[in-house]
Amino acid sequence: MTRSPDDEKALARQARLVSFVIAGTMLFWMGAQWVGGKLGLDPKYVFLADLAAIAGFFWALVVTYQIWRKRRDS
């Protein structure tokens, strides 16, 4: 069974969103580490940035898995 072009566009748009989230999360995390080191922030505050990055990467992993399943099923 083939998907319609609209379904393909939706999957491509979703994959593009995942790529932006991964890149943005990495930039945010690296920036937070740099700023935390420069300002001498407590590690507990920088750890919050680590948790936010983990959440972003986990979301990207889940959505990537969903995209993979949708492509595999058809």
PDB file of N, CA, C and O in Angstrom:
ATOM      1  N   MET A   1       0.849  -1.178   0.000  1.00  0.00           N
ATOM      2  CA  MET A   1       0.000   0.000   0.000  1.00  0.00           C
ATOM      3  C   MET A   1       0.893   1.239   0.000  1.00  0.00           C
ATOM      4  O   MET A   1       1.840   1.340   0.781  1.00  0.00           O
ATOM      5  N   THR A   2       0.584   2.148  -0.861  1.00  0.00           N
ATOM      6  CA  THR A   2       1.367   3.377  -0.965  1.00  0.00           C
ATOM      7  C   THR A   2       0.659   4.503  -0.239  1.00  0.00           C
ATOM      8  O   THR A   2      -0.568   4.571  -0.168  1.00  0.00           O
ATOM      9  N   ARG A   3       1.478   5.370   0.289  1.00  0.00           N
ATOM     10  CA  ARG A   3       0.939   6.545   0.969  1.00  0.00           C
ATOM     11  C   ARG A   3       0.697   7.654  -0.040  1.00  0.00           C
ATOM     12  O   ARG A   3       1.324   7.708  -1.098  1.00  0.00           O
ATOM     13  N   SER A   4      -0.217   8.525   0.310  1.00  0.00           N
ATOM     14  CA  SER A   4      -0.494   9.671  -0.555  1.00  0.00           C
ATOM     15  C   SER A   4       0.653  10.680  -0.441  1.00  0.00           C
ATOM     16  O   SER A   4       1.411  10.666   0.529  1.00  0.00           O
ATOM     17  N   PRO A   5       0.766  11.543  -1.432  1.00  0.00           N
ATOM     18  CA  PRO A   5       1.808  12.581  -1.348  1.00  0.00           C
ATOM     19  C   PRO A   5       1.666  13.472  -0.107  1.00  0.00           C
ATOM     20  O   PRO A   5       2.660  13.960   0.431  1.00  0.00           O
ATOM     21  N   ASP A   6       0.435  13.676   0.337  1.00  0.00           N
ATOM     22  CA  ASP A   6       0.225  14.478   1.548  1.00  0.00           C
ATOM     23  C   ASP A   6       0.810  13.789   2.773  1.00  0.00           C
ATOM     24  O   ASP A   6       1.387  14.444   3.641  1.00  0.00           O
ATOM     25  N   ASP A   7       0.660  12.453   2.845  1.00  0.00           N
ATOM     26  CA  ASP A   7       1.241  11.704   3.966  1.00  0.00           C
ATOM     27  C   ASP A   7       2.764  11.769   3.922  1.00  0.00           C
ATOM     28  O   ASP A   7       3.413  11.904   4.959  1.00  0.00           O
ATOM     29  N   GLU A   8       3.328  11.675   2.731  1.00  0.00           N
ATOM     30  CA  GLU A   8       4.780  11.770   2.582  1.00  0.00           C
ATOM     31  C   GLU A   8       5.280  13.149   3.014  1.00  0.00           C
ATOM     32  O   GLU A   8       6.313  13.265   3.672  1.00  0.00           O
ATOM     33  N   LYS A   9       4.535  14.192   2.635  1.00  0.00           N
ATOM     34  CA  LYS A   9       4.921  15.550   3.029  1.00  0.00           C
ATOM     35  C   LYS A   9       4.837  15.729   4.537  1.00  0.00           C
ATOM     36  O   LYS A   9       5.683  16.389   5.140  1.00  0.00           O
ATOM     37  N   ALA A  10       3.810  15.137   5.143  1.00  0.00           N
ATOM     38  CA  ALA A  10       3.664  15.233   6.598  1.00  0.00           C
ATOM     39  C   ALA A  10       4.819  14.531   7.308  1.00  0.00           C
ATOM     40  O   ALA A  10       5.345  15.050   8.293  1.00  0.00           O
ATOM     41  N   LEU A  11       5.215  13.368   6.821  1.00  0.00           N
ATOM     42  CA  LEU A  11       6.347  12.662   7.420  1.00  0.00           C
ATOM     43  C   LEU A  11       7.649  13.440   7.223  1.00  0.00           C
ATOM     44  O   LEU A  11       8.485  13.498   8.125  1.00  0.00           O
ATOM     45  N   ALA A  12       7.816  14.031   6.051  1.00  0.00           N
ATOM     46  CA  ALA A  12       9.019  14.828   5.790  1.00  0.00           C
ATOM     47  C   ALA A  12       9.054  16.058   6.694  1.00  0.00           C
ATOM     48  O   ALA A  12      10.113  16.426   7.204  1.00  0.00           O
ATOM     49  N   ARG A  13       7.904  16.690   6.893  1.00  0.00           N
ATOM     50  CA  ARG A  13       7.824  17.862   7.766  1.00  0.00           C
ATOM     51  C   ARG A  13       8.140  17.475   9.207  1.00  0.00           C
ATOM     52  O   ARG A  13       8.823  18.210   9.920  1.00  0.00           O
ATOM     53  N   GLN A  14       7.640  16.319   9.626  1.00  0.00           N
ATOM     54  CA  GLN A  14       7.907  15.827  10.975  1.00  0.00           C
ATOM     55  C   GLN A  14       9.392  15.509  11.153  1.00  0.00           C
ATOM     56  O   GLN A  14       9.970  15.812  12.197  1.00  0.00           O
ATOM     57  N   ALA A  15      10.006  14.906  10.147  1.00  0.00           N
ATOM     58  CA  ALA A  15      11.435  14.590  10.207  1.00  0.00           C
ATOM     59  C   ALA A  15      12.267  15.872  10.245  1.00  0.00           C
ATOM     60  O   ALA A  15      13.277  15.938  10.945  1.00  0.00           O
ATOM     61  N   ARG A  16      11.848  16.875   9.503  1.00  0.00           N
ATOM     62  CA  ARG A  16      12.552  18.151   9.505  1.00  0.00           C
ATOM     63  C   ARG A  16      12.457  18.815  10.881  1.00  0.00           C
ATOM     64  O   ARG A  16      13.432  19.392  11.363  1.00  0.00           O
ATOM     65  N   LEU A  17      11.295  18.733  11.502  1.00  0.00           N
ATOM     66  CA  LEU A  17      11.117  19.276  12.844  1.00  0.00           C
ATOM     67  C   LEU A  17      12.043  18.573  13.834  1.00  0.00           C
ATOM     68  O   LEU A  17      12.654  19.218  14.686  1.00  0.00           O
ATOM     69  N   VAL A  18      12.141  17.252  13.719  1.00  0.00           N
ATOM     70  CA  VAL A  18      13.028  16.495  14.603  1.00  0.00           C
ATOM     71  C   VAL A  18      14.469  16.956  14.419  1.00  0.00           C
ATOM     72  O   VAL A  18      15.198  17.120  15.398  1.00  0.00           O
ATOM     73  N   SER A  19      14.881  17.164  13.178  1.00  0.00           N
ATOM     74  CA  SER A  19      16.268  17.593  12.946  1.00  0.00           C
ATOM     75  C   SER A  19      16.527  18.966  13.557  1.00  0.00           C
ATOM     76  O   SER A  19      17.603  19.197  14.108  1.00  0.00           O
ATOM     77  N   PHE A  20      15.566  19.879  13.472  1.00  0.00           N
ATOM     78  CA  PHE A  20      15.729  21.197  14.080  1.00  0.00           C
ATOM     79  C   PHE A  20      15.773  21.108  15.604  1.00  0.00           C
ATOM     80  O   PHE A  20      16.541  21.819  16.251  1.00  0.00           O
ATOM     81  N   VAL A  21      14.955  20.239  16.169  1.00  0.00           N
ATOM     82  CA  VAL A  21      14.952  20.071  17.626  1.00  0.00           C
ATOM     83  C   VAL A  21      16.282  19.496  18.102  1.00  0.00           C
ATOM     84  O   VAL A  21      16.816  19.936  19.120  1.00  0.00           O
ATOM     85  N   ILE A  22      16.822  18.518  17.377  1.00  0.00           N
ATOM     86  CA  ILE A  22      18.106  17.943  17.759  1.00  0.00           C
ATOM     87  C   ILE A  22      19.206  18.999  17.690  1.00  0.00           C
ATOM     88  O   ILE A  22      19.992  19.140  18.627  1.00  0.00           O
ATOM     89  N   ALA A  23      19.266  19.736  16.589  1.00  0.00           N
ATOM     90  CA  ALA A  23      20.295  20.764  16.438  1.00  0.00           C
ATOM     91  C   ALA A  23      20.126  21.876  17.479  1.00  0.00           C
ATOM     92  O   ALA A  23      21.105  22.318  18.080  1.00  0.00           O
ATOM     93  N   GLY A  24      18.898  22.321  17.688  1.00  0.00           N
ATOM     94  CA  GLY A  24      18.648  23.380  18.664  1.00  0.00           C
ATOM     95  C   GLY A  24      18.949  22.944  20.087  1.00  0.00           C
ATOM     96  O   GLY A  24      19.491  23.716  20.877  1.00  0.00           O
ATOM     97  N   THR A  25      18.600  21.712  20.412  1.00  0.00           N
ATOM     98  CA  THR A  25      18.882  21.191  21.738  1.00  0.00           C
ATOM     99  C   THR A  25      20.381  21.120  21.987  1.00  0.00           C
ATOM    100  O   THR A  25      20.858  21.456  23.071  1.00  0.00           O
ATOM    101  N   MET A  26      21.115  20.681  20.977  1.00  0.00           N
ATOM    102  CA  MET A  26      22.567  20.591  21.134  1.00  0.00           C
ATOM    103  C   MET A  26      23.181  21.976  21.313  1.00  0.00           C
ATOM    104  O   MET A  26      24.047  22.163  22.168  1.00  0.00           O
ATOM    105  N   LEU A  27      22.742  22.942  20.519  1.00  0.00           N
ATOM    106  CA  LEU A  27      23.256  24.309  20.666  1.00  0.00           C
ATOM    107  C   LEU A  27      22.894  24.896  22.032  1.00  0.00           C
ATOM    108  O   LEU A  27      23.723  25.543  22.672  1.00  0.00           O
ATOM    109  N   PHE A  28      21.661  24.669  22.472  1.00  0.00           N
ATOM    110  CA  PHE A  28      21.234  25.137  23.789  1.00  0.00           C
ATOM    111  C   PHE A  28      22.091  24.513  24.881  1.00  0.00           C
ATOM    112  O   PHE A  28      22.544  25.211  25.788  1.00  0.00           O
ATOM    113  N   TRP A  29      22.314  23.218  24.803  1.00  0.00           N
ATOM    114  CA  TRP A  29      23.082  22.533  25.836  1.00  0.00           C
ATOM    115  C   TRP A  29      24.529  23.023  25.872  1.00  0.00           C
ATOM    116  O   TRP A  29      25.080  23.282  26.942  1.00  0.00           O
ATOM    117  N   MET A  30      25.132  23.146  24.699  1.00  0.00           N
ATOM    118  CA  MET A  30      26.516  23.633  24.658  1.00  0.00           C
ATOM    119  C   MET A  30      26.606  25.067  25.178  1.00  0.00           C
ATOM    120  O   MET A  30      27.541  25.409  25.902  1.00  0.00           O
ATOM    121  N   GLY A  31      25.648  25.896  24.813  1.00  0.00           N
ATOM    122  CA  GLY A  31      25.628  27.270  25.302  1.00  0.00           C
ATOM    123  C   GLY A  31      25.433  27.348  26.805  1.00  0.00           C
ATOM    124  O   GLY A  31      26.071  28.157  27.478  1.00  0.00           O
ATOM    125  N   ALA A  32      24.558  26.512  27.328  1.00  0.00           N
ATOM    126  CA  ALA A  32      24.326  26.501  28.773  1.00  0.00           C
ATOM    127  C   ALA A  32      25.571  26.049  29.528  1.00  0.00           C
ATOM    128  O   ALA A  32      25.877  26.580  30.596  1.00  0.00           O
ATOM    129  N   GLN A  33      26.282  25.082  28.985  1.00  0.00           N
ATOM    130  CA  GLN A  33      27.524  24.630  29.621  1.00  0.00           C
ATOM    131  C   GLN A  33      28.570  25.744  29.605  1.00  0.00           C
ATOM    132  O   GLN A  33      29.267  25.956  30.598  1.00  0.00           O
ATOM    133  N   TRP A  34      28.680  26.446  28.499  1.00  0.00           N
ATOM    134  CA  TRP A  34      29.660  27.516  28.377  1.00  0.00           C
ATOM    135  C   TRP A  34      29.313  28.674  29.316  1.00  0.00           C
ATOM    136  O   TRP A  34      30.175  29.173  30.040  1.00  0.00           O
ATOM    137  N   VAL A  35      28.041  29.097  29.299  1.00  0.00           N
ATOM    138  CA  VAL A  35      27.614  30.205  30.156  1.00  0.00           C
ATOM    139  C   VAL A  35      27.753  29.816  31.628  1.00  0.00           C
ATOM    140  O   VAL A  35      28.183  30.626  32.450  1.00  0.00           O
ATOM    141  N   GLY A  36      27.395  28.597  31.953  1.00  0.00           N
ATOM    142  CA  GLY A  36      27.535  28.148  33.337  1.00  0.00           C
ATOM    143  C   GLY A  36      28.966  28.176  33.812  1.00  0.00           C
ATOM    144  O   GLY A  36      29.234  28.524  34.962  1.00  0.00           O
ATOM    145  N   GLY A  37      29.894  27.812  32.940  1.00  0.00           N
ATOM    146  CA  GLY A  37      31.313  27.856  33.302  1.00  0.00           C
ATOM    147  C   GLY A  37      31.834  29.278  33.421  1.00  0.00           C
ATOM    148  O   GLY A  37      32.606  29.583  34.330  1.00  0.00           O
ATOM    149  N   LYS A  38      31.414  30.153  32.508  1.00  0.00           N
ATOM    150  CA  LYS A  38      31.887  31.545  32.519  1.00  0.00           C
ATOM    151  C   LYS A  38      31.348  32.317  33.727  1.00  0.00           C
ATOM    152  O   LYS A  38      32.061  33.124  34.324  1.00  0.00           O
ATOM    153  N   LEU A  39      30.090  32.065  34.079  1.00  0.00           N
ATOM    154  CA  LEU A  39      29.474  32.800  35.192  1.00  0.00           C
ATOM    155  C   LEU A  39      29.707  32.128  36.540  1.00  0.00           C
ATOM    156  O   LEU A  39      29.405  32.704  37.585  1.00  0.00           O
ATOM    157  N   GLY A  40      30.235  30.930  36.517  1.00  0.00           N
ATOM    158  CA  GLY A  40      30.467  30.210  37.765  1.00  0.00           C
ATOM    159  C   GLY A  40      29.182  29.811  38.464  1.00  0.00           C
ATOM    160  O   GLY A  40      29.098  29.845  39.691  1.00  0.00           O
ATOM    161  N   LEU A  41      28.176  29.431  37.676  1.00  0.00           N
ATOM    162  CA  LEU A  41      26.897  29.026  38.265  1.00  0.00           C
ATOM    163  C   LEU A  41      27.050  27.737  39.067  1.00  0.00           C
ATOM    164  O   LEU A  41      27.940  26.925  38.816  1.00  0.00           O
ATOM    165  N   ASP A  42      26.163  27.578  40.028  1.00  0.00           N
ATOM    166  CA  ASP A  42      26.132  26.324  40.779  1.00  0.00           C
ATOM    167  C   ASP A  42      25.843  25.172  39.822  1.00  0.00           C
ATOM    168  O   ASP A  42      25.084  25.335  38.867  1.00  0.00           O
ATOM    169  N   PRO A  43      26.433  24.028  40.068  1.00  0.00           N
ATOM    170  CA  PRO A  43      26.172  22.882  39.194  1.00  0.00           C
ATOM    171  C   PRO A  43      24.694  22.481  39.137  1.00  0.00           C
ATOM    172  O   PRO A  43      24.247  21.904  38.146  1.00  0.00           O
ATOM    173  N   LYS A  44      23.934  22.784  40.196  1.00  0.00           N
ATOM    174  CA  LYS A  44      22.518  22.401  40.166  1.00  0.00           C
ATOM    175  C   LYS A  44      21.753  23.143  39.068  1.00  0.00           C
ATOM    176  O   LYS A  44      20.797  22.603  38.510  1.00  0.00           O
ATOM    177  N   TYR A  45      22.165  24.385  38.750  1.00  0.00           N
ATOM    178  CA  TYR A  45      21.491  25.131  37.692  1.00  0.00           C
ATOM    179  C   TYR A  45      21.898  24.618  36.306  1.00  0.00           C
ATOM    180  O   TYR A  45      21.075  24.540  35.394  1.00  0.00           O
ATOM    181  N   VAL A  46      23.150  24.280  36.171  1.00  0.00           N
ATOM    182  CA  VAL A  46      23.606  23.734  34.894  1.00  0.00           C
ATOM    183  C   VAL A  46      23.009  22.344  34.690  1.00  0.00           C
ATOM    184  O   VAL A  46      22.753  21.931  33.559  1.00  0.00           O
ATOM    185  N   PHE A  47      22.791  21.627  35.787  1.00  0.00           N
ATOM    186  CA  PHE A  47      22.159  20.308  35.706  1.00  0.00           C
ATOM    187  C   PHE A  47      20.734  20.421  35.168  1.00  0.00           C
ATOM    188  O   PHE A  47      20.261  19.513  34.485  1.00  0.00           O
ATOM    189  N   LEU A  48      20.052  21.515  35.463  1.00  0.00           N
ATOM    190  CA  LEU A  48      18.715  21.725  34.896  1.00  0.00           C
ATOM    191  C   LEU A  48      18.777  21.820  33.373  1.00  0.00           C
ATOM    192  O   LEU A  48      17.893  21.320  32.676  1.00  0.00           O
ATOM    193  N   ALA A  49      19.819  22.462  32.864  1.00  0.00           N
ATOM    194  CA  ALA A  49      20.002  22.525  31.412  1.00  0.00           C
ATOM    195  C   ALA A  49      20.271  21.136  30.852  1.00  0.00           C
ATOM    196  O   ALA A  49      19.805  20.802  29.763  1.00  0.00           O
ATOM    197  N   ASP A  50      21.023  20.323  31.596  1.00  0.00           N
ATOM    198  CA  ASP A  50      21.259  18.942  31.170  1.00  0.00           C
ATOM    199  C   ASP A  50      19.942  18.165  31.088  1.00  0.00           C
ATOM    200  O   ASP A  50      19.709  17.428  30.130  1.00  0.00           O
ATOM    201  N   LEU A  51      19.099  18.332  32.082  1.00  0.00           N
ATOM    202  CA  LEU A  51      17.807  17.632  32.078  1.00  0.00           C
ATOM    203  C   LEU A  51      16.919  18.098  30.927  1.00  0.00           C
ATOM    204  O   LEU A  51      16.220  17.294  30.309  1.00  0.00           O
ATOM    205  N   ALA A  52      16.950  19.400  30.642  1.00  0.00           N
ATOM    206  CA  ALA A  52      16.169  19.921  29.517  1.00  0.00           C
ATOM    207  C   ALA A  52      16.684  19.339  28.202  1.00  0.00           C
ATOM    208  O   ALA A  52      15.892  19.004  27.321  1.00  0.00           O
ATOM    209  N   ALA A  53      18.005  19.217  28.065  1.00  0.00           N
ATOM    210  CA  ALA A  53      18.574  18.638  26.853  1.00  0.00           C
ATOM    211  C   ALA A  53      18.206  17.168  26.731  1.00  0.00           C
ATOM    212  O   ALA A  53      17.894  16.698  25.637  1.00  0.00           O
ATOM    213  N   ILE A  54      18.238  16.444  27.829  1.00  0.00           N
ATOM    214  CA  ILE A  54      17.840  15.037  27.804  1.00  0.00           C
ATOM    215  C   ILE A  54      16.384  14.912  27.362  1.00  0.00           C
ATOM    216  O   ILE A  54      16.042  14.024  26.580  1.00  0.00           O
ATOM    217  N   ALA A  55      15.533  15.796  27.859  1.00  0.00           N
ATOM    218  CA  ALA A  55      14.120  15.766  27.474  1.00  0.00           C
ATOM    219  C   ALA A  55      13.958  16.036  25.981  1.00  0.00           C
ATOM    220  O   ALA A  55      13.163  15.374  25.315  1.00  0.00           O
ATOM    221  N   GLY A  56      14.701  16.997  25.456  1.00  0.00           N
ATOM    222  CA  GLY A  56      14.627  17.292  24.022  1.00  0.00           C
ATOM    223  C   GLY A  56      15.100  16.134  23.176  1.00  0.00           C
ATOM    224  O   GLY A  56      14.474  15.797  22.172  1.00  0.00           O
ATOM    225  N   PHE A  57      16.209  15.517  23.577  1.00  0.00           N
ATOM    226  CA  PHE A  57      16.723  14.368  22.830  1.00  0.00           C
ATOM    227  C   PHE A  57      15.781  13.168  22.933  1.00  0.00           C
ATOM    228  O   PHE A  57      15.611  12.429  21.963  1.00  0.00           O
ATOM    229  N   PHE A  58      15.172  12.971  24.095  1.00  0.00           N
ATOM    230  CA  PHE A  58      14.235  11.864  24.252  1.00  0.00           C
ATOM    231  C   PHE A  58      13.010  12.067  23.369  1.00  0.00           C
ATOM    232  O   PHE A  58      12.537  11.122  22.738  1.00  0.00           O
ATOM    233  N   TRP A  59      12.494  13.296  23.321  1.00  0.00           N
ATOM    234  CA  TRP A  59      11.355  13.591  22.452  1.00  0.00           C
ATOM    235  C   TRP A  59      11.719  13.298  20.996  1.00  0.00           C
ATOM    236  O   TRP A  59      10.937  12.693  20.263  1.00  0.00           O
ATOM    237  N   ALA A  60      12.909  13.731  20.588  1.00  0.00           N
ATOM    238  CA  ALA A  60      13.350  13.500  19.210  1.00  0.00           C
ATOM    239  C   ALA A  60      13.469  12.009  18.918  1.00  0.00           C
ATOM    240  O   ALA A  60      13.129  11.563  17.822  1.00  0.00           O
ATOM    241  N   LEU A  61      13.945  11.243  19.878  1.00  0.00           N
ATOM    242  CA  LEU A  61      14.058   9.800  19.698  1.00  0.00           C
ATOM    243  C   LEU A  61      12.690   9.153  19.530  1.00  0.00           C
ATOM    244  O   LEU A  61      12.502   8.303  18.659  1.00  0.00           O
ATOM    245  N   VAL A  62      11.743   9.554  20.360  1.00  0.00           N
ATOM    246  CA  VAL A  62      10.389   8.986  20.277  1.00  0.00           C
ATOM    247  C   VAL A  62       9.740   9.327  18.940  1.00  0.00           C
ATOM    248  O   VAL A  62       9.139   8.457  18.311  1.00  0.00           O
ATOM    249  N   VAL A  63       9.850  10.562  18.501  1.00  0.00           N
ATOM    250  CA  VAL A  63       9.232  10.965  17.237  1.00  0.00           C
ATOM    251  C   VAL A  63       9.933  10.291  16.055  1.00  0.00           C
ATOM    252  O   VAL A  63       9.275   9.905  15.088  1.00  0.00           O
ATOM    253  N   THR A  64      11.249  10.147  16.121  1.00  0.00           N
ATOM    254  CA  THR A  64      11.969   9.446  15.063  1.00  0.00           C
ATOM    255  C   THR A  64      11.523   7.997  14.973  1.00  0.00           C
ATOM    256  O   THR A  64      11.377   7.461  13.874  1.00  0.00           O
ATOM    257  N   TYR A  65      11.307   7.360  16.110  1.00  0.00           N
ATOM    258  CA  TYR A  65      10.807   5.990  16.124  1.00  0.00           C
ATOM    259  C   TYR A  65       9.410   5.916  15.494  1.00  0.00           C
ATOM    260  O   TYR A  65       9.113   4.987  14.743  1.00  0.00           O
ATOM    261  N   GLN A  66       8.566   6.887  15.801  1.00  0.00           N
ATOM    262  CA  GLN A  66       7.226   6.906  15.214  1.00  0.00           C
ATOM    263  C   GLN A  66       7.293   7.080  13.704  1.00  0.00           C
ATOM    264  O   GLN A  66       6.542   6.430  12.976  1.00  0.00           O
ATOM    265  N   ILE A  67       8.175   7.941  13.223  1.00  0.00           N
ATOM    266  CA  ILE A  67       8.348   8.124  11.776  1.00  0.00           C
ATOM    267  C   ILE A  67       8.815   6.823  11.144  1.00  0.00           C
ATOM    268  O   ILE A  67       8.299   6.410  10.105  1.00  0.00           O
ATOM    269  N   TRP A  68       9.783   6.184  11.766  1.00  0.00           N
ATOM    270  CA  TRP A  68      10.311   4.923  11.246  1.00  0.00           C
ATOM    271  C   TRP A  68       9.211   3.873  11.159  1.00  0.00           C
ATOM    272  O   TRP A  68       9.115   3.156  10.162  1.00  0.00           O
ATOM    273  N   ARG A  69       8.377   3.776  12.200  1.00  0.00           N
ATOM    274  CA  ARG A  69       7.282   2.789  12.192  1.00  0.00           C
ATOM    275  C   ARG A  69       6.274   3.093  11.089  1.00  0.00           C
ATOM    276  O   ARG A  69       5.800   2.174  10.421  1.00  0.00           O
ATOM    277  N   LYS A  70       5.940   4.368  10.888  1.00  0.00           N
ATOM    278  CA  LYS A  70       4.987   4.725   9.840  1.00  0.00           C
ATOM    279  C   LYS A  70       5.536   4.380   8.456  1.00  0.00           C
ATOM    280  O   LYS A  70       4.796   3.889   7.603  1.00  0.00           O
ATOM    281  N   ARG A  71       6.804   4.629   8.231  1.00  0.00           N
ATOM    282  CA  ARG A  71       7.399   4.306   6.933  1.00  0.00           C
ATOM    283  C   ARG A  71       7.517   2.803   6.733  1.00  0.00           C
ATOM    284  O   ARG A  71       7.337   2.306   5.621  1.00  0.00           O
ATOM    285  N   ARG A  72       7.815   2.082   7.795  1.00  0.00           N
ATOM    286  CA  ARG A  72       7.989   0.639   7.704  1.00  0.00           C
ATOM    287  C   ARG A  72       6.649  -0.066   7.480  1.00  0.00           C
ATOM    288  O   ARG A  72       6.593  -1.063   6.760  1.00  0.00           O
ATOM    289  N   ASP A  73       5.597   0.426   8.071  1.00  0.00           N
ATOM    290  CA  ASP A  73       4.292  -0.238   7.991  1.00  0.00           C
ATOM    291  C   ASP A  73       3.661  -0.153   6.609  1.00  0.00           C
ATOM    292  O   ASP A  73       2.758  -0.927   6.291  1.00  0.00           O
ATOM    293  N   SER A  74       4.127   0.776   5.790  1.00  0.00           N
ATOM    294  CA  SER A  74       3.490   0.852   4.472  1.00  0.00           C
ATOM    295  C   SER A  74       4.460   0.447   3.381  1.00  0.00           C
ATOM    296  O   SER A  74       4.102   0.448   2.204  1.00  0.00           O
TER     297      SER A  74
END
